[in-house]
Amino acid sequence: MSTALRFLIVDDFSTMRSIVRNLLKESGYTEADEAEDGVVALNKLRNSKFDFVVTDINMPNMNGFQLLAEIKKDDTLKHLPVLMVTAEARKEDIVAAAQGGAAGYIVKPFTKATLEEKVTLILKKMGL
């Protein structure tokens, strides 16, 4: 299944961005851009069109929670689904992500199947 949705992958580790990008590509999502932190991501989101954000939580400059908050308070961006990715499965992070308006949450390391399942579920919820 190929789709023209445009993803923004946000992570401070370039290797992780590449992994997520490749997993998305294998799942048929070929349109993706990358940002190394929330500041760069927000700038890209405000200056280009994206359909989906996959972001790490722990990053310098602006972390995933701060990025999520900025997206949700921006009228032109708040409709975007945000999938949070973290190395720690802390209950308070999961709660904070949900309360902040994240569309989903996955813990590293994850498989193509896990990422694909989450993305598909989120898109279904949004009616896409």
C-alpha positions in Angstrom: 0.0 0.0 0.0 1.6 3.2 -1.1 0.4 6.5 0.1 1.5 10.1 -0.5 1.3 11.2 3.1 4.3 13.3 4.1 6.0 12.4 7.4 8.4 14.5 9.5 10.8 12.4 11.5 12.2 14.2 14.5 15.1 12.7 16.5 18.5 14.0 17.6 20.2 10.8 16.4 20.6 10.6 12.6 20.8 6.8 12.8 17.4 6.7 14.4 15.9 9.1 11.9 17.3 6.8 9.1 15.8 3.7 10.7 12.3 5.3 11.1 12.5 6.6 7.5 13.5 3.2 6.1 10.7 1.4 8.1 8.2 3.9 6.8 9.5 3.5 3.3 9.1 -0.3 3.7 5.6 0.2 4.8 4.8 2.2 1.6 5.2 5.8 3.1 7.9 7.2 0.8 7.5 10.9 1.5 9.5 11.9 4.6 11.7 14.7 5.8 13.9 14.8 9.0 14.7 17.3 11.8 17.2 16.9 14.6 15.2 18.6 17.3 11.9 20.3 18.0 13.1 23.8 17.0 14.1 22.6 13.5 11.0 20.5 13.3 8.7 23.4 14.2 10.3 25.6 11.6 9.9 22.9 8.9 6.3 22.3 10.0 5.5 26.0 9.7 7.1 26.4 6.3 6.1 23.2 4.5 3.2 20.8 4.4 3.3 17.6 6.4 0.6 15.0 7.3 2.2 13.1 10.2 4.9 13.7 12.8 7.0 11.0 14.4 9.1 12.5 17.2 11.5 11.3 19.8 10.8 12.6 23.3 14.4 13.2 24.7 16.1 15.8 22.5 18.2 19.0 23.1 16.8 22.5 22.4 13.2 21.5 22.3 12.1 18.0 23.4 9.2 16.0 22.0 6.7 17.1 24.7 7.5 20.8 24.0 7.2 20.2 20.3 3.9 18.5 20.8 2.6 21.5 22.9 3.8 23.9 20.1 2.0 21.9 17.4 -1.2 21.6 19.4 -1.4 25.3 20.2 -0.8 26.3 16.5 -4.1 26.5 14.6 -2.5 25.6 11.3 -0.7 22.5 12.8 -2.9 21.2 15.6 -4.7 18.7 13.3 -1.4 16.8 12.7 -1.1 13.4 14.3 2.0 13.1 16.5 3.5 9.7 17.2 5.8 9.9 20.2 8.9 7.6 20.3 11.0 7.0 23.4 13.6 4.7 24.8 11.8 4.7 28.2 8.4 3.2 28.8 7.6 5.4 31.8 4.0 5.6 32.8 4.1 9.3 33.4 5.5 9.9 29.9 2.7 7.8 28.3 0.2 9.8 30.4 1.8 13.2 29.5 1.9 12.2 25.8 -1.8 11.3 25.8 -2.8 14.5 27.8 -0.7 16.6 25.4 -2.7 15.3 22.5 -0.2 12.7 21.0 -1.9 10.3 18.6 0.2 7.4 19.8 3.3 6.3 21.7 5.9 3.6 20.9 9.0 2.4 22.8 12.4 1.9 21.2 13.5 -0.5 19.9 10.5 -1.2 17.8 9.9 -3.3 14.7 8.5 -2.3 11.3 5.3 -4.2 12.3 4.9 -2.1 15.4 5.4 1.2 13.6 3.2 0.2 10.7 0.4 -0.9 13.1 0.5 2.4 15.1 0.6 4.6 12.0 -2.3 2.6 10.4 -4.3 2.8 13.6 -3.8 6.6 13.9 -4.7 7.2 10.2 -7.9 5.1 10.7 -8.9 7.1 13.7 -8.4 10.2 11.7 -10.5 8.8 8.8 -7.5 8.8 6.4 
